Amino acid sequence: MQRIQGDRTLWIIALALATFSLLPVYSASSNIAFLYGSGNTFGMLARHSIHLVLGLILMYAAHNIPYKTYGPLSIILMPVAIILLIYTLFQGHSVANASRWIQIPLLGWTFQTSAFASIVLMIYLARYLAKSEVAKLQNFRKTAIPLLGPVFLVCAFILPANFSTAALVFTVAMAILFIGGYPLKNLGIIAGIGVATLGLFILLVMAFPNISNRVETWKARVENFSEGNAEENYQVTKAKMAIAEGMVAGKGPGKSIQKNFLPQSNSDFIYAVIVEEFGMIGGVILLFGYVIFMIRVLIISQKAESKFGMLLAAGMGFAILIQAFVNLGVAVNLLPVTGQTLPLISAGGSSIWMTCLAIGIILSVSRGKITEDASVSENPVNTENQPAHA
């Protein structure tokens, strides 16, 4: 256990969520296994378990790397991430008419490059803001290319296939910029540019439909948000039925009925299955787990030994929390269907791996503080032989 360092509460929360996910994923996967004709629910559980084990190994490895190492590394990985996004956009593996994944050689698994790019971008922004003087940040022209260029490039190459992820990345980037001391006036300019870029993209797609087929999907999801005749609303209706049928204590593990009607029961709508099986009590406990997670992240961020550590921990934590609440918001019909998974709970390799990587980086920040405190306690200032001063 001595090799596992960092914030213990964060470790416990991450391990608890990962362990708990085995129950709803196993239960909800029965529908997926039936739809795809395999009928092997245990195989899907084994696959999820392998994803979790690999994710926890990645978390452990990431927490052992001094967090200051990630700053210079982000400069190298930023171009790699953008290249991967471009490759995914034009040559990636498509699911539901959206090219979001690349095939992992030999394993046959797919990897969502936008998740990797978002992690690299948050590290890059934290490094730039930590190293820049206040006067430099005040100058919008000087920071436009090195600071904002990567933000718009990453979001631009994610947007055609995945609007919700692009919006999430942009939101977290704005949060990091705000915390890092970027002027509100400049943030307003960035927001305006972002909205204008989105509008221009939509106009281009309407004029040249071959650019992307996702705009009609976005439009349908927004228009049918409150209607009952769309497929997206069908999913939400089944999710609300599952939540209502769960009542206080739930039907019990594996006894969900609505999982048989939810197309993405083990990923996008897994929270509905959890509430149906574990009731309002289980749903609130899970929600409370994410709240405690964010509280610990804020504490780690506040106690970080440097501005870079503070921004790094806060950015990673916000990204995980926002994704979690977007998933929960879709399940209870507060938001249109987005396709965002529930961190550490939903099935999916790249989502689990990148969430574990983000948590490992947060733990590395907390580990740096603990190591610093330990070194001070192990080497106290010796005042016994110090000369007295008048």
N, C-alpha and C positions, 0 to 999 in steps of 0.2 A: 504493500500500500504506500510505502514511502516514495515510490516512483510516480504515483498519481498525486499531482500537486494542483494548486489552484483552488478556486472557490468550491468548497465541498458541497454546499447547497446546490450549486449549479450542476455539479456532477450527479447528485442524487436525482434532481428533476429530470435531467436528460436520460439517465438510465431508467427511471421510472416510466417516462413516456414511451421510450423504446420498448421496454418489456411489456407494458400494457397494450401496445399496438398489436401484439401478436394475436390477442383475442378478437378484436373487431375485424382485423384483416382476414383472419382465418374464417370467421363467420361470413363476412361480406363477399369473400372470394368465391363462395359456392355458386353465386349467380354468374360471375364472370366465367368460371370454369364451365358452366352449363352452356352459356352463350357461345363460347368458342369451341365447344364440342369435346374438350379434353376430359371434363368430369373429374379432374384430379385436383381437388382442393388442397390436399396435403402438399402437392408439388408447388403450388402457389405460395403456401405458407413457408415452405423450405426456401423458396426464392426470396421472399421477403426477409427471412431470417438471415440469409447470406448477405443481403443488402445492408441489414442492420449491423452485422458483425464487421463488414468492411467499413461501414460508416464509423463505428466506434473505434476501430483501429486507426482510421484517419483522424478522428478527434484526438485520440491519445497522442499520435505523432505530431499533430499541429500544436497541441498544448506544450509539447516538449521543446518546440522551436522558440527561441526568444522572439517576442513579438516585434522587436525593432528590425528583425531580419525581413519581415514581410514588406516593409516600405520600399527598399531598393528592389526587391523581387517583383513588386507590382509594375515597375517601369519596364521590366523585361517581358512580363506576362501580358501587359496591356495590348501591345500589337498582336500577340498570339491570340488573345481572346477575340479581337476584332476580326482577324483572319478566319477564325473558326465560325464566327457569326455569319460572315460573308459566304463561306463554304456551305453552312447549314441552309442559308436562305436559297441558294441556287442548286445545291446538290444533296441536300439533307434528306433524311428519312421522313416521309409525310404520313401523318395520321389525321383523319378527318379533314383532308384538304389543307393541312397546316404543316409546313416544313419546319419543325422545331428540334429535331434530333439528328444525331449522326450515329452511324453504326460502329460499335466497338469491335475491332477485328478479333477473330477467334471465338470470343465469348458469345457473340450474337446478341448482346445487349445493346440498348440504345442509350445515348447520353444527351441531355438537354444542355446545349452550349450556353444558353442565356443565363442559366443558374451559375455557371462558372464565371461568365463575363461580369455578372453583377457583383460577385465576391471580389474580383480583381479591381473593379471600378471603385468600390467602397474603400479598399485599401489605398488605392492611388489617390483618391480625394483626401483621405485622412492625412496622408503623407504630405501632399502639396500644401494643405491648409496649415499643417503644423510647422512647416519650414518657411512659410511666407510671412513677411512682416506685414503689420497692419496697414501701412501706407501702400504697400503693393496691392493688397486685397481691395483697397478703396478704388484703385484704377481698373475700370472694367476692360479697357482695351488691352492692358498688359496681361490680364488673366483669361481673356476670351479663348485663346487657342490652347494654352497648356492645361487650363483648368476645366473649361466648359466644352472644349472640342471632344474629349473622350466621352463625356456625358451624352452629347447629342449623337455621336457616332454609334455608341452602344445602343441607345434607344432607337435610333433610326433603323438599324439592322435587325432589331427585335420586333419592331412595330408591324411590319407587313404580315407576319405570321402569328403574333401574340401581343395584342393590344394591352391586355391586363398586366402582363409581365413588364412591358415597356413602361406603363403607367406606374407600376410599383417601384421599378428601378429609379424612375425620374423623381418620384415622391421621396424616396429614401435619400437620394442624392441631394435634393433640396433641403432635407432635414439636416444632413451632415454639413452642408454649406452654411445653414443658419447657425448651428451650434458652433461651427468653426469660426464664426465672426465675419462672415461675408455680409456686406451691407444689404439692408432691406431693399434699397433702391435697385441694386444690381439683381437681387433675387426676383424683383418684379419684372425686370427686363427679361430675365431667363424664362420666367413663367409665360410672359407674352410671346416670346420666340417659340416656346414649346407649343402653345395653343395654335399659333399661326402655322407652324410646321405641320401639325396634325390636320388642320383645315386644308392646307395645300395638298397634303397626301390624299385626303379624301376626294378633293376635286380632281386630282390626277387619275385616281382609280375610276371615278365616274366617267372621265373622258376616255381613259384607256383601261378597260376592265381586265385586260390580261396581266396588268401589273400585280394585282392581288385579288383574291376572291373572298377575303375576310371582311371587307367593309359591309357587305350585305348581311353577314352573320352578326356583326356588331349592331347594325341597325335593327335587325330582327329581335335581338336580345333586349335592346332598350325599349323598342316599341311594344313588345309582348311581356314586359316586366310585370305588368299587373293584369294581363289577360289570361284566359284559360285555354286557348286553343293552340298554343305553340308548344313545340317539343321542349324548349327550355323551361317553360312554365309547368309542363308536365312533370319534369324532374323535380322542380321546387314543390309542386303539389304533393308528390309522393314523399318528399323529404319532410314536409310539414305534417303529413299523416303519420309518418314514423315517429316524429317528435311528440305528437299528440297521443299516440298509442302507448308511448313509453311511460306516460304519467309520472309518478313520483319515484317509484322503485324500479321500474322497467320490467320487461318480460323475462329477463335472464339471459346470460351469455348464449349466443347461437340461436336464439329464438325469434329473431327479427323476421317479419313478414315482408315489409316494404323493400328489403334488400333485393328481393326477387324482381322488383320492378324498376329499380334505380340503375340506369346504364353504367354509372361510375360509382358503384356502391362501395368499393374498397379504396377510393382515392378522393375524388371531388366531394362526394356526399357521405363520407364515412362518419361525420359527426352525427348525422341523422340516425344512422344505424346504431351508433354508440348510445344515443339518448333513448332509442326504442328498446335497447337491450338492458341498459343500466339506469334508465330513468333520468329524471331531472337531477337527482343526486349525483349521478355519474357525470352528466353534462356540466354541472356547476363545478364539480371537483376538477374536471379537466380544464375548464376555463380558469379556475383559480390557480392551477399549475402554471399556465402561461403568464398570469399576472405576477406570481411570485418570481417566475423566470425573469420578467422584465425589471422587477424591483431589484433583484440581485445584479442584473446587468447595469442598472443605474448606479448602484453602490460601487461596483467595480470601476465603472467609468469615472465616478467622482474621486475615487481613491487612486486612480492611475498616476504613475510617477511622471508622466509627460503628457503634453497635449496630444501627441500622436496616439498614445495609448487610450486616452479619453475618447477621442473621435473614433478610433478603431472599434472599441468595445460598443460604444453607443450605436454606430452605424450597423454593425452586425446584428445587434440586439433588435433594433428597430425593424430591420429587414425581416427577421423571423417573426416578430410580433405582428407586423402589418399583414404579412402573408397569412398568419393564423387567423386574424380577425376578418380578413376578406373571405376566407373559406367558411368561417362560422356565419358571417353575414349572408352569404349565398344560401346556406342551409336553412336559415330562418327567414329568407325572402326580404332581407334588408338591402341586398345588392343584386344586380343582374348576374346571371351565370357567367363565371369567369374562367373556370378551369384551374384555379389555384389549389394546390394540395394542402393538407393540414400537416405542418412540420412535425417530423418524427413519428407521426401516426399513420398517415396515408401510405399505401403501397407505391413504390416507384424508386428506382435506383438513384438517379441523379439528384432528385429532391432530397433524399435521405443523406446522400454523401455530402452535398454542398451545405446542408443544414448542420451536419456534424462538423464539417470543416469550419464553418462560421463559429460554432460553439467552442471548438478547439482553439481558435484564435482569441476568443473572449477569455477562455481559461488561461491562455498564455499571458494575456494582460494582467489577470489577477495573480498568476504565478509570479510574474515579475515583481509585483508589489510585495507578495509574501516573502520572496527570496530576499528582497531588499530589507524587510523588517527583520528577517531571521539573521542576516549578516550583521545588523546593528546590535541585536540582542546577544549574538555570540561574541562580539568584539566590543564590549562596553568601554567607555572612556574610563581609564584608570586614574582616579583622583587621589589615591592614597599617598603617592610619593610626589604629588605636585607641590611646589613651593607656595606657601601662603602669601597672600597679597594684603597689603595694608589697606 
